Amino acid sequence: MFTLRDVKCDQNVVVVKLHGEGATRRRIMDMGITKGTPVYVRKVAPLGDPVEVTVRGYELSLRKADAQMIEVQ
């Protein structure tokens, strides 16, 4: 399983599946990250938290734990 947390800077990926349950999963979906959505990883902080991505035309910062729940290819 390859997650958004594992992606390096300046890479484009596509969301395959969202893991997690309940409110956390709903919050990620409300941010526009759904199955089939292209995501561009702009920056990764030195310690890996947060990850800054561009999704659906806007910039978004995700916690490492949230990025771990997003399976990509």
PDB file of N, H, CA, C and O in Angstrom:
ATOM      1  N   MET A   1       0.846  -1.181   0.000  1.00  0.00           N
ATOM      2  CA  MET A   1       0.000   0.000   0.000  1.00  0.00           C
ATOM      3  C   MET A   1       0.890   1.243   0.000  1.00  0.00           C
ATOM      4  O   MET A   1       1.774   1.376   0.847  1.00  0.00           O
ATOM      5  N   PHE A   2       0.661   2.133  -0.931  1.00  0.00           N
ATOM      6  H   PHE A   2      -0.056   2.024  -1.619  1.00  0.00           H
ATOM      7  CA  PHE A   2       1.428   3.366  -1.094  1.00  0.00           C
ATOM      8  C   PHE A   2       0.521   4.516  -0.667  1.00  0.00           C
ATOM      9  O   PHE A   2      -0.527   4.723  -1.279  1.00  0.00           O
ATOM     10  N   THR A   3       0.896   5.271   0.369  1.00  0.00           N
ATOM     11  H   THR A   3       1.747   5.103   0.867  1.00  0.00           H
ATOM     12  CA  THR A   3       0.038   6.329   0.884  1.00  0.00           C
ATOM     13  C   THR A   3       0.591   7.705   0.543  1.00  0.00           C
ATOM     14  O   THR A   3       1.732   7.835   0.101  1.00  0.00           O
ATOM     15  N   LEU A   4      -0.220   8.719   0.751  1.00  0.00           N
ATOM     16  H   LEU A   4      -1.148   8.613   1.110  1.00  0.00           H
ATOM     17  CA  LEU A   4       0.183  10.096   0.486  1.00  0.00           C
ATOM     18  C   LEU A   4       1.373  10.503   1.358  1.00  0.00           C
ATOM     19  O   LEU A   4       2.155  11.375   0.979  1.00  0.00           O
ATOM     20  N   ARG A   5       1.505   9.885   2.497  1.00  0.00           N
ATOM     21  H   ARG A   5       0.869   9.177   2.805  1.00  0.00           H
ATOM     22  CA  ARG A   5       2.634  10.166   3.391  1.00  0.00           C
ATOM     23  C   ARG A   5       3.967   9.735   2.770  1.00  0.00           C
ATOM     24  O   ARG A   5       5.005  10.320   3.076  1.00  0.00           O
ATOM     25  N   ASP A   6       3.949   8.729   1.912  1.00  0.00           N
ATOM     26  H   ASP A   6       3.105   8.253   1.663  1.00  0.00           H
ATOM     27  CA  ASP A   6       5.164   8.182   1.303  1.00  0.00           C
ATOM     28  C   ASP A   6       5.611   8.937   0.056  1.00  0.00           C
ATOM     29  O   ASP A   6       6.718   8.712  -0.435  1.00  0.00           O
ATOM     30  N   VAL A   7       4.775   9.826  -0.462  1.00  0.00           N
ATOM     31  H   VAL A   7       3.876  10.009  -0.063  1.00  0.00           H
ATOM     32  CA  VAL A   7       5.074  10.531  -1.711  1.00  0.00           C
ATOM     33  C   VAL A   7       6.096  11.639  -1.454  1.00  0.00           C
ATOM     34  O   VAL A   7       6.021  12.349  -0.451  1.00  0.00           O
ATOM     35  N   LYS A   8       7.040  11.772  -2.365  1.00  0.00           N
ATOM     36  H   LYS A   8       7.101  11.196  -3.179  1.00  0.00           H
ATOM     37  CA  LYS A   8       8.073  12.816  -2.269  1.00  0.00           C
ATOM     38  C   LYS A   8       7.569  14.115  -2.886  1.00  0.00           C
ATOM     39  O   LYS A   8       6.521  14.136  -3.532  1.00  0.00           O
ATOM     40  N   CYS A   9       8.312  15.193  -2.688  1.00  0.00           N
ATOM     41  H   CYS A   9       9.164  15.176  -2.163  1.00  0.00           H
ATOM     42  CA  CYS A   9       7.961  16.508  -3.238  1.00  0.00           C
ATOM     43  C   CYS A   9       7.921  16.472  -4.766  1.00  0.00           C
ATOM     44  O   CYS A   9       8.606  15.671  -5.400  1.00  0.00           O
ATOM     45  N   ASP A  10       7.113  17.348  -5.337  1.00  0.00           N
ATOM     46  H   ASP A  10       6.556  17.999  -4.822  1.00  0.00           H
ATOM     47  CA  ASP A  10       6.990  17.534  -6.789  1.00  0.00           C
ATOM     48  C   ASP A  10       6.534  16.290  -7.526  1.00  0.00           C
ATOM     49  O   ASP A  10       6.979  16.038  -8.645  1.00  0.00           O
ATOM     50  N   GLN A  11       5.655  15.510  -6.920  1.00  0.00           N
ATOM     51  H   GLN A  11       5.293  15.715  -6.011  1.00  0.00           H
ATOM     52  CA  GLN A  11       5.099  14.337  -7.590  1.00  0.00           C
ATOM     53  C   GLN A  11       3.587  14.460  -7.691  1.00  0.00           C
ATOM     54  O   GLN A  11       2.931  14.999  -6.799  1.00  0.00           O
ATOM     55  N   ASN A  12       3.050  13.956  -8.784  1.00  0.00           N
ATOM     56  H   ASN A  12       3.583  13.519  -9.509  1.00  0.00           H
ATOM     57  CA  ASN A  12       1.600  13.879  -8.981  1.00  0.00           C
ATOM     58  C   ASN A  12       1.148  12.457  -8.720  1.00  0.00           C
ATOM     59  O   ASN A  12       1.774  11.505  -9.184  1.00  0.00           O
ATOM     60  N   VAL A  13       0.060  12.312  -7.977  1.00  0.00           N
ATOM     61  H   VAL A  13      -0.449  13.086  -7.600  1.00  0.00           H
ATOM     62  CA  VAL A  13      -0.513  10.997  -7.694  1.00  0.00           C
ATOM     63  C   VAL A  13      -2.031  11.088  -7.830  1.00  0.00           C
ATOM     64  O   VAL A  13      -2.590  12.180  -7.931  1.00  0.00           O
ATOM     65  N   VAL A  14      -2.684   9.939  -7.831  1.00  0.00           N
ATOM     66  H   VAL A  14      -2.230   9.052  -7.748  1.00  0.00           H
ATOM     67  CA  VAL A  14      -4.143   9.869  -7.900  1.00  0.00           C
ATOM     68  C   VAL A  14      -4.629   9.070  -6.700  1.00  0.00           C
ATOM     69  O   VAL A  14      -4.060   8.031  -6.367  1.00  0.00           O
ATOM     70  N   VAL A  15      -5.683   9.557  -6.052  1.00  0.00           N
ATOM     71  H   VAL A  15      -6.145  10.402  -6.322  1.00  0.00           H
ATOM     72  CA  VAL A  15      -6.236   8.877  -4.879  1.00  0.00           C
ATOM     73  C   VAL A  15      -6.925   7.593  -5.319  1.00  0.00           C
ATOM     74  O   VAL A  15      -7.762   7.602  -6.221  1.00  0.00           O
ATOM     75  N   VAL A  16      -6.564   6.489  -4.672  1.00  0.00           N
ATOM     76  H   VAL A  16      -5.884   6.481  -3.939  1.00  0.00           H
ATOM     77  CA  VAL A  16      -7.151   5.188  -4.978  1.00  0.00           C
ATOM     78  C   VAL A  16      -8.226   4.830  -3.959  1.00  0.00           C
ATOM     79  O   VAL A  16      -9.290   4.324  -4.318  1.00  0.00           O
ATOM     80  N   LYS A  17      -7.937   5.100  -2.669  1.00  0.00           N
ATOM     81  H   LYS A  17      -7.073   5.511  -2.378  1.00  0.00           H
ATOM     82  CA  LYS A  17      -8.858   4.697  -1.613  1.00  0.00           C
ATOM     83  C   LYS A  17      -8.607   5.523  -0.363  1.00  0.00           C
ATOM     84  O   LYS A  17      -7.475   5.918  -0.087  1.00  0.00           O
ATOM     85  N   LEU A  18      -9.672   5.784   0.394  1.00  0.00           N
ATOM     86  H   LEU A  18     -10.592   5.464   0.170  1.00  0.00           H
ATOM     87  CA  LEU A  18      -9.551   6.443   1.685  1.00  0.00           C
ATOM     88  C   LEU A  18      -9.767   5.419   2.781  1.00  0.00           C
ATOM     89  O   LEU A  18     -10.760   4.692   2.784  1.00  0.00           O
ATOM     90  N   HIS A  19      -8.836   5.371   3.701  1.00  0.00           N
ATOM     91  H   HIS A  19      -8.029   5.961   3.698  1.00  0.00           H
ATOM     92  CA  HIS A  19      -8.975   4.495   4.861  1.00  0.00           C
ATOM     93  C   HIS A  19      -9.462   5.338   6.033  1.00  0.00           C
ATOM     94  O   HIS A  19      -9.552   6.560   5.916  1.00  0.00           O
ATOM     95  N   GLY A  20      -9.768   4.727   7.122  1.00  0.00           N
ATOM     96  H   GLY A  20      -9.695   3.734   7.218  1.00  0.00           H
ATOM     97  CA  GLY A  20     -10.264   5.463   8.282  1.00  0.00           C
ATOM     98  C   GLY A  20     -11.776   5.369   8.367  1.00  0.00           C
ATOM     99  O   GLY A  20     -12.438   4.821   7.486  1.00  0.00           O
ATOM    100  N   GLU A  21     -12.309   5.921   9.458  1.00  0.00           N
ATOM    101  H   GLU A  21     -11.771   6.366  10.174  1.00  0.00           H
ATOM    102  CA  GLU A  21     -13.739   5.798   9.704  1.00  0.00           C
ATOM    103  C   GLU A  21     -14.324   7.099  10.221  1.00  0.00           C
ATOM    104  O   GLU A  21     -13.607   7.975  10.704  1.00  0.00           O
ATOM    105  N   GLY A  22     -15.617   7.205  10.110  1.00  0.00           N
ATOM    106  H   GLY A  22     -16.199   6.493   9.717  1.00  0.00           H
ATOM    107  CA  GLY A  22     -16.378   8.257  10.747  1.00  0.00           C
ATOM    108  C   GLY A  22     -15.982   9.674  10.386  1.00  0.00           C
ATOM    109  O   GLY A  22     -15.825  10.019   9.215  1.00  0.00           O
ATOM    110  N   ALA A  23     -15.823  10.489  11.427  1.00  0.00           N
ATOM    111  H   ALA A  23     -15.950  10.208  12.378  1.00  0.00           H
ATOM    112  CA  ALA A  23     -15.588  11.919  11.266  1.00  0.00           C
ATOM    113  C   ALA A  23     -14.277  12.219  10.546  1.00  0.00           C
ATOM    114  O   ALA A  23     -14.205  13.173   9.770  1.00  0.00           O
ATOM    115  N   THR A  24     -13.247  11.423  10.790  1.00  0.00           N
ATOM    116  H   THR A  24     -13.306  10.649  11.420  1.00  0.00           H
ATOM    117  CA  THR A  24     -11.959  11.660  10.138  1.00  0.00           C
ATOM    118  C   THR A  24     -12.070  11.451   8.638  1.00  0.00           C
ATOM    119  O   THR A  24     -11.592  12.277   7.860  1.00  0.00           O
ATOM    120  N   ARG A  25     -12.683  10.381   8.235  1.00  0.00           N
ATOM    121  H   ARG A  25     -13.072   9.711   8.867  1.00  0.00           H
ATOM    122  CA  ARG A  25     -12.869  10.107   6.810  1.00  0.00           C
ATOM    123  C   ARG A  25     -13.737  11.184   6.154  1.00  0.00           C
ATOM    124  O   ARG A  25     -13.436  11.631   5.047  1.00  0.00           O
ATOM    125  N   ARG A  26     -14.792  11.595   6.819  1.00  0.00           N
ATOM    126  H   ARG A  26     -15.036  11.232   7.718  1.00  0.00           H
ATOM    127  CA  ARG A  26     -15.692  12.623   6.302  1.00  0.00           C
ATOM    128  C   ARG A  26     -14.944  13.950   6.157  1.00  0.00           C
ATOM    129  O   ARG A  26     -15.145  14.658   5.170  1.00  0.00           O
ATOM    130  N   ARG A  27     -14.089  14.299   7.116  1.00  0.00           N
ATOM    131  H   ARG A  27     -13.926  13.724   7.918  1.00  0.00           H
ATOM    132  CA  ARG A  27     -13.329  15.544   7.056  1.00  0.00           C
ATOM    133  C   ARG A  27     -12.395  15.557   5.857  1.00  0.00           C
ATOM    134  O   ARG A  27     -12.273  16.573   5.172  1.00  0.00           O
ATOM    135  N   ILE A  28     -11.732  14.431   5.599  1.00  0.00           N
ATOM    136  H   ILE A  28     -11.831  13.606   6.155  1.00  0.00           H
ATOM    137  CA  ILE A  28     -10.836  14.327   4.438  1.00  0.00           C
ATOM    138  C   ILE A  28     -11.643  14.474   3.141  1.00  0.00           C
ATOM    139  O   ILE A  28     -11.207  15.156   2.214  1.00  0.00           O
ATOM    140  N   MET A  29     -12.793  13.850   3.077  1.00  0.00           N
ATOM    141  H   MET A  29     -13.147  13.296   3.830  1.00  0.00           H
ATOM    142  CA  MET A  29     -13.632  13.956   1.887  1.00  0.00           C
ATOM    143  C   MET A  29     -14.161  15.382   1.711  1.00  0.00           C
ATOM    144  O   MET A  29     -14.272  15.861   0.582  1.00  0.00           O
ATOM    145  N   ASP A  30     -14.483  16.053   2.794  1.00  0.00           N
ATOM    146  H   ASP A  30     -14.393  15.663   3.710  1.00  0.00           H
ATOM    147  CA  ASP A  30     -14.966  17.438   2.724  1.00  0.00           C
ATOM    148  C   ASP A  30     -13.889  18.387   2.218  1.00  0.00           C
ATOM    149  O   ASP A  30     -14.208  19.444   1.674  1.00  0.00           O
ATOM    150  N   MET A  31     -12.619  18.028   2.387  1.00  0.00           N
ATOM    151  H   MET A  31     -12.360  17.169   2.828  1.00  0.00           H
ATOM    152  CA  MET A  31     -11.522  18.843   1.875  1.00  0.00           C
ATOM    153  C   MET A  31     -11.330  18.647   0.369  1.00  0.00           C
ATOM    154  O   MET A  31     -10.503  19.326  -0.239  1.00  0.00           O
ATOM    155  N   GLY A  32     -12.082  17.732  -0.232  1.00  0.00           N
ATOM    156  H   GLY A  32     -12.754  17.181   0.262  1.00  0.00           H
ATOM    157  CA  GLY A  32     -12.008  17.525  -1.676  1.00  0.00           C
ATOM    158  C   GLY A  32     -11.171  16.334  -2.090  1.00  0.00           C
ATOM    159  O   GLY A  32     -10.957  16.115  -3.282  1.00  0.00           O
ATOM    160  N   ILE A  33     -10.698  15.565  -1.133  1.00  0.00           N
ATOM    161  H   ILE A  33     -10.872  15.743  -0.165  1.00  0.00           H
ATOM    162  CA  ILE A  33      -9.880  14.395  -1.454  1.00  0.00           C
ATOM    163  C   ILE A  33     -10.797  13.183  -1.505  1.00  0.00           C
ATOM    164  O   ILE A  33     -11.197  12.639  -0.476  1.00  0.00           O
ATOM    165  N   THR A  34     -11.119  12.771  -2.730  1.00  0.00           N
ATOM    166  H   THR A  34     -10.794  13.213  -3.566  1.00  0.00           H
ATOM    167  CA  THR A  34     -11.982  11.617  -2.944  1.00  0.00           C
ATOM    168  C   THR A  34     -11.321  10.680  -3.952  1.00  0.00           C
ATOM    169  O   THR A  34     -10.318  11.032  -4.571  1.00  0.00           O
ATOM    170  N   LYS A  35     -11.882   9.501  -4.111  1.00  0.00           N
ATOM    171  H   LYS A  35     -12.697   9.214  -3.608  1.00  0.00           H
ATOM    172  CA  LYS A  35     -11.332   8.506  -5.029  1.00  0.00           C
ATOM    173  C   LYS A  35     -11.260   9.074  -6.446  1.00  0.00           C
ATOM    174  O   LYS A  35     -12.231   9.644  -6.944  1.00  0.00           O
ATOM    175  N   GLY A  36     -10.094   8.913  -7.096  1.00  0.00           N
ATOM    176  H   GLY A  36      -9.305   8.450  -6.691  1.00  0.00           H
ATOM    177  CA  GLY A  36      -9.904   9.379  -8.454  1.00  0.00           C
ATOM    178  C   GLY A  36      -9.394  10.804  -8.575  1.00  0.00           C
ATOM    179  O   GLY A  36      -9.136  11.267  -9.686  1.00  0.00           O
ATOM    180  N   THR A  37      -9.244  11.503  -7.478  1.00  0.00           N
ATOM    181  H   THR A  37      -9.453  11.127  -6.575  1.00  0.00           H
ATOM    182  CA  THR A  37      -8.809  12.902  -7.501  1.00  0.00           C
ATOM    183  C   THR A  37      -7.290  12.984  -7.666  1.00  0.00           C
ATOM    184  O   THR A  37      -6.558  12.332  -6.921  1.00  0.00           O
ATOM    185  N   PRO A  38      -6.803  13.775  -8.633  1.00  0.00           N
ATOM    186  CA  PRO A  38      -5.354  13.979  -8.747  1.00  0.00           C
ATOM    187  C   PRO A  38      -4.850  14.909  -7.644  1.00  0.00           C
ATOM    188  O   PRO A  38      -5.498  15.899  -7.306  1.00  0.00           O
ATOM    189  N   VAL A  39      -3.696  14.578  -7.097  1.00  0.00           N
ATOM    190  H   VAL A  39      -3.169  13.774  -7.372  1.00  0.00           H
ATOM    191  CA  VAL A  39      -3.093  15.353  -6.012  1.00  0.00           C
ATOM    192  C   VAL A  39      -1.633  15.611  -6.366  1.00  0.00           C
ATOM    193  O   VAL A  39      -0.915  14.701  -6.780  1.00  0.00           O
ATOM    194  N   TYR A  40      -1.202  16.859  -6.200  1.00  0.00           N
ATOM    195  H   TYR A  40      -1.785  17.598  -5.864  1.00  0.00           H
ATOM    196  CA  TYR A  40       0.193  17.236  -6.431  1.00  0.00           C
ATOM    197  C   TYR A  40       0.824  17.566  -5.082  1.00  0.00           C
ATOM    198  O   TYR A  40       0.322  18.425  -4.357  1.00  0.00           O
ATOM    199  N   VAL A  41       1.912  16.895  -4.743  1.00  0.00           N
ATOM    200  H   VAL A  41       2.319  16.197  -5.332  1.00  0.00           H
ATOM    201  CA  VAL A  41       2.597  17.128  -3.472  1.00  0.00           C
ATOM    202  C   VAL A  41       3.580  18.279  -3.665  1.00  0.00           C
ATOM    203  O   VAL A  41       4.581  18.139  -4.369  1.00  0.00           O
ATOM    204  N   ARG A  42       3.290  19.408  -3.040  1.00  0.00           N
ATOM    205  H   ARG A  42       2.477  19.522  -2.469  1.00  0.00           H
ATOM    206  CA  ARG A  42       4.115  20.610  -3.178  1.00  0.00           C
ATOM    207  C   ARG A  42       5.323  20.588  -2.257  1.00  0.00           C
ATOM    208  O   ARG A  42       6.455  20.771  -2.705  1.00  0.00           O
ATOM    209  N   LYS A  43       5.084  20.364  -0.969  1.00  0.00           N
ATOM    210  H   LYS A  43       4.165  20.215  -0.605  1.00  0.00           H
ATOM    211  CA  LYS A  43       6.162  20.409   0.022  1.00  0.00           C
ATOM    212  C   LYS A  43       5.920  19.362   1.094  1.00  0.00           C
ATOM    213  O   LYS A  43       4.785  18.974   1.372  1.00  0.00           O
ATOM    214  N   VAL A  44       7.016  18.916   1.685  1.00  0.00           N
ATOM    215  H   VAL A  44       7.938  19.231   1.459  1.00  0.00           H
ATOM    216  CA  VAL A  44       6.943  18.057   2.861  1.00  0.00           C
ATOM    217  C   VAL A  44       7.860  18.683   3.897  1.00  0.00           C
ATOM    218  O   VAL A  44       9.027  18.948   3.610  1.00  0.00           O
ATOM    219  N   ALA A  45       7.356  18.920   5.079  1.00  0.00           N
ATOM    220  H   ALA A  45       6.407  18.705   5.312  1.00  0.00           H
ATOM    221  CA  ALA A  45       8.153  19.529   6.140  1.00  0.00           C
ATOM    222  C   ALA A  45       9.330  18.619   6.490  1.00  0.00           C
ATOM    223  O   ALA A  45       9.265  17.413   6.252  1.00  0.00           O
ATOM    224  N   PRO A  46      10.397  19.174   7.048  1.00  0.00           N
ATOM    225  CA  PRO A  46      11.595  18.374   7.352  1.00  0.00           C
ATOM    226  C   PRO A  46      11.324  17.106   8.169  1.00  0.00           C
ATOM    227  O   PRO A  46      11.949  16.073   7.926  1.00  0.00           O
ATOM    228  N   LEU A  47      10.422  17.172   9.109  1.00  0.00           N
ATOM    229  H   LEU A  47       9.914  18.010   9.306  1.00  0.00           H
ATOM    230  CA  LEU A  47      10.107  15.982   9.904  1.00  0.00           C
ATOM    231  C   LEU A  47       8.903  15.214   9.361  1.00  0.00           C
ATOM    232  O   LEU A  47       8.426  14.270   9.990  1.00  0.00           O
ATOM    233  N   GLY A  48       8.414  15.628   8.183  1.00  0.00           N
ATOM    234  H   GLY A  48       8.801  16.395   7.673  1.00  0.00           H
ATOM    235  CA  GLY A  48       7.320  14.912   7.534  1.00  0.00           C
ATOM    236  C   GLY A  48       5.933  15.374   7.922  1.00  0.00           C
ATOM    237  O   GLY A  48       4.947  14.817   7.438  1.00  0.00           O
ATOM    238  N   ASP A  49       5.824  16.376   8.781  1.00  0.00           N
ATOM    239  H   ASP A  49       6.625  16.828   9.175  1.00  0.00           H
ATOM    240  CA  ASP A  49       4.516  16.828   9.250  1.00  0.00           C
ATOM    241  C   ASP A  49       4.476  18.339   9.275  1.00  0.00           C
ATOM    242  O   ASP A  49       5.238  18.915  10.051  1.00  0.00           O
ATOM    243  N   PRO A  50       3.678  19.026   8.516  1.00  0.00           N
ATOM    244  CA  PRO A  50       2.627  18.552   7.617  1.00  0.00           C
ATOM    245  C   PRO A  50       3.116  18.351   6.188  1.00  0.00           C
ATOM    246  O   PRO A  50       4.261  18.649   5.848  1.00  0.00           O
ATOM    247  N   VAL A  51       2.212  17.837   5.371  1.00  0.00           N
ATOM    248  H   VAL A  51       1.282  17.595   5.648  1.00  0.00           H
ATOM    249  CA  VAL A  51       2.443  17.661   3.941  1.00  0.00           C
ATOM    250  C   VAL A  51       1.571  18.698   3.237  1.00  0.00           C
ATOM    251  O   VAL A  51       0.368  18.762   3.488  1.00  0.00           O
ATOM    252  N   GLU A  52       2.157  19.503   2.366  1.00  0.00           N
ATOM    253  H   GLU A  52       3.135  19.451   2.162  1.00  0.00           H
ATOM    254  CA  GLU A  52       1.383  20.508   1.630  1.00  0.00           C
ATOM    255  C   GLU A  52       1.111  19.991   0.229  1.00  0.00           C
ATOM    256  O   GLU A  52       2.034  19.641  -0.506  1.00  0.00           O
ATOM    257  N   VAL A  53      -0.164  19.945  -0.133  1.00  0.00           N
ATOM    258  H   VAL A  53      -0.914  20.229   0.465  1.00  0.00           H
ATOM    259  CA  VAL A  53      -0.576  19.412  -1.429  1.00  0.00           C
ATOM    260  C   VAL A  53      -1.466  20.415  -2.163  1.00  0.00           C
ATOM    261  O   VAL A  53      -2.036  21.322  -1.556  1.00  0.00           O
ATOM    262  N   THR A  54      -1.571  20.235  -3.470  1.00  0.00           N
ATOM    263  H   THR A  54      -1.108  19.499  -3.963  1.00  0.00           H
ATOM    264  CA  THR A  54      -2.536  20.984  -4.273  1.00  0.00           C
ATOM    265  C   THR A  54      -3.573  19.980  -4.754  1.00  0.00           C
ATOM    266  O   THR A  54      -3.255  18.986  -5.408  1.00  0.00           O
ATOM    267  N   VAL A  55      -4.812  20.268  -4.411  1.00  0.00           N
ATOM    268  H   VAL A  55      -5.071  21.075  -3.880  1.00  0.00           H
ATOM    269  CA  VAL A  55      -5.913  19.382  -4.795  1.00  0.00           C
ATOM    270  C   VAL A  55      -7.091  20.254  -5.248  1.00  0.00           C
ATOM    271  O   VAL A  55      -7.492  21.181  -4.544  1.00  0.00           O
ATOM    272  N   ARG A  56      -7.633  19.949  -6.421  1.00  0.00           N
ATOM    273  H   ARG A  56      -7.306  19.197  -6.992  1.00  0.00           H
ATOM    274  CA  ARG A  56      -8.778  20.674  -6.995  1.00  0.00           C
ATOM    275  C   ARG A  56      -8.539  22.182  -7.068  1.00  0.00           C
ATOM    276  O   ARG A  56      -9.466  22.973  -6.895  1.00  0.00           O
ATOM    277  N   GLY A  57      -7.272  22.579  -7.328  1.00  0.00           N
ATOM    278  H   GLY A  57      -6.519  21.937  -7.469  1.00  0.00           H
ATOM    279  CA  GLY A  57      -6.962  23.980  -7.549  1.00  0.00           C
ATOM    280  C   GLY A  57      -6.646  24.803  -6.315  1.00  0.00           C
ATOM    281  O   GLY A  57      -6.481  26.018  -6.425  1.00  0.00           O
ATOM    282  N   TYR A  58      -6.556  24.194  -5.153  1.00  0.00           N
ATOM    283  H   TYR A  58      -6.690  23.207  -5.064  1.00  0.00           H
ATOM    284  CA  TYR A  58      -6.186  24.948  -3.960  1.00  0.00           C
ATOM    285  C   TYR A  58      -5.147  24.194  -3.138  1.00  0.00           C
ATOM    286  O   TYR A  58      -5.009  22.976  -3.245  1.00  0.00           O
ATOM    287  N   GLU A  59      -4.417  24.952  -2.309  1.00  0.00           N
ATOM    288  H   GLU A  59      -4.530  25.942  -2.222  1.00  0.00           H
ATOM    289  CA  GLU A  59      -3.380  24.363  -1.480  1.00  0.00           C
ATOM    290  C   GLU A  59      -3.986  23.886  -0.165  1.00  0.00           C
ATOM    291  O   GLU A  59      -4.891  24.512   0.386  1.00  0.00           O
ATOM    292  N   LEU A  60      -3.470  22.776   0.319  1.00  0.00           N
ATOM    293  H   LEU A  60      -2.735  22.267  -0.129  1.00  0.00           H
ATOM    294  CA  LEU A  60      -3.996  22.152   1.517  1.00  0.00           C
ATOM    295  C   LEU A  60      -2.844  21.554   2.303  1.00  0.00           C
ATOM    296  O   LEU A  60      -1.961  20.926   1.720  1.00  0.00           O
ATOM    297  N   SER A  61      -2.837  21.737   3.605  1.00  0.00           N
ATOM    298  H   SER A  61      -3.555  22.247   4.079  1.00  0.00           H
ATOM    299  CA  SER A  61      -1.836  21.109   4.469  1.00  0.00           C
ATOM    300  C   SER A  61      -2.498  19.980   5.237  1.00  0.00           C
ATOM    301  O   SER A  61      -3.557  20.156   5.838  1.00  0.00           O
ATOM    302  N   LEU A  62      -1.866  18.829   5.209  1.00  0.00           N
ATOM    303  H   LEU A  62      -1.005  18.686   4.721  1.00  0.00           H
ATOM    304  CA  LEU A  62      -2.402  17.646   5.878  1.00  0.00           C
ATOM    305  C   LEU A  62      -1.440  17.156   6.947  1.00  0.00           C
ATOM    306  O   LEU A  62      -0.222  17.195   6.768  1.00  0.00           O
ATOM    307  N   ARG A  63      -1.991  16.699   8.044  1.00  0.00           N
ATOM    308  H   ARG A  63      -2.980  16.668   8.188  1.00  0.00           H
ATOM    309  CA  ARG A  63      -1.168  16.066   9.067  1.00  0.00           C
ATOM    310  C   ARG A  63      -0.644  14.743   8.543  1.00  0.00           C
ATOM    311  O   ARG A  63      -1.210  14.146   7.628  1.00  0.00           O
ATOM    312  N   LYS A  64       0.442  14.301   9.140  1.00  0.00           N
ATOM    313  H   LYS A  64       0.902  14.786   9.883  1.00  0.00           H
ATOM    314  CA  LYS A  64       1.051  13.027   8.752  1.00  0.00           C
ATOM    315  C   LYS A  64       0.062  11.879   8.956  1.00  0.00           C
ATOM    316  O   LYS A  64      -0.014  10.969   8.131  1.00  0.00           O
ATOM    317  N   ALA A  65      -0.686  11.923  10.041  1.00  0.00           N
ATOM    318  H   ALA A  65      -0.625  12.663  10.711  1.00  0.00           H
ATOM    319  CA  ALA A  65      -1.653  10.859  10.332  1.00  0.00           C
ATOM    320  C   ALA A  65      -2.777  10.823   9.294  1.00  0.00           C
ATOM    321  O   ALA A  65      -3.237   9.748   8.908  1.00  0.00           O
ATOM    322  N   ASP A  66      -3.216  12.000   8.845  1.00  0.00           N
ATOM    323  H   ASP A  66      -2.842  12.873   9.158  1.00  0.00           H
ATOM    324  CA  ASP A  66      -4.268  12.045   7.829  1.00  0.00           C
ATOM    325  C   ASP A  66      -3.738  11.589   6.480  1.00  0.00           C
ATOM    326  O   ASP A  66      -4.430  10.883   5.746  1.00  0.00           O
ATOM    327  N   ALA A  67      -2.508  11.990   6.144  1.00  0.00           N
ATOM    328  H   ALA A  67      -1.945  12.563   6.740  1.00  0.00           H
ATOM    329  CA  ALA A  67      -1.898  11.577   4.875  1.00  0.00           C
ATOM    330  C   ALA A  67      -1.709  10.060   4.819  1.00  0.00           C
ATOM    331  O   ALA A  67      -1.745   9.465   3.742  1.00  0.00           O
ATOM    332  N   GLN A  68      -1.509   9.447   5.967  1.00  0.00           N
ATOM    333  H   GLN A  68      -1.479   9.930   6.842  1.00  0.00           H
ATOM    334  CA  GLN A  68      -1.327   7.993   6.040  1.00  0.00           C
ATOM    335  C   GLN A  68      -2.617   7.252   5.655  1.00  0.00           C
ATOM    336  O   GLN A  68      -2.559   6.101   5.222  1.00  0.00           O
ATOM    337  N   MET A  69      -3.764   7.896   5.807  1.00  0.00           N
ATOM    338  H   MET A  69      -3.810   8.831   6.158  1.00  0.00           H
ATOM    339  CA  MET A  69      -5.057   7.258   5.509  1.00  0.00           C
ATOM    340  C   MET A  69      -5.442   7.327   4.034  1.00  0.00           C
ATOM    341  O   MET A  69      -6.439   6.732   3.626  1.00  0.00           O
ATOM    342  N   ILE A  70      -4.650   8.058   3.225  1.00  0.00           N
ATOM    343  H   ILE A  70      -3.840   8.542   3.557  1.00  0.00           H
ATOM    344  CA  ILE A  70      -4.996   8.261   1.821  1.00  0.00           C
ATOM    345  C   ILE A  70      -4.106   7.384   0.948  1.00  0.00           C
ATOM    346  O   ILE A  70      -2.916   7.661   0.793  1.00  0.00           O
ATOM    347  N   GLU A  71      -4.676   6.335   0.383  1.00  0.00           N
ATOM    348  H   GLU A  71      -5.642   6.110   0.509  1.00  0.00           H
ATOM    349  CA  GLU A  71      -3.930   5.435  -0.497  1.00  0.00           C
ATOM    350  C   GLU A  71      -3.902   6.021  -1.904  1.00  0.00           C
ATOM    351  O   GLU A  71      -4.932   6.425  -2.444  1.00  0.00           O
ATOM    352  N   VAL A  72      -2.698   6.062  -2.492  1.00  0.00           N
ATOM    353  H   VAL A  72      -1.861   5.734  -2.053  1.00  0.00           H
ATOM    354  CA  VAL A  72      -2.515   6.680  -3.816  1.00  0.00           C
ATOM    355  C   VAL A  72      -1.751   5.747  -4.743  1.00  0.00           C
ATOM    356  O   VAL A  72      -1.193   4.734  -4.322  1.00  0.00           O
ATOM    357  N   GLN A  73      -1.746   6.121  -6.020  1.00  0.00           N
ATOM    358  H   GLN A  73      -2.200   6.944  -6.362  1.00  0.00           H
ATOM    359  CA  GLN A  73      -0.915   5.392  -6.998  1.00  0.00           C
ATOM    360  C   GLN A  73      -0.216   6.381  -7.882  1.00  0.00           C
ATOM    361  O   GLN A  73       0.535   5.988  -8.775  1.00  0.00           O
TER     362      GLN A  73
END
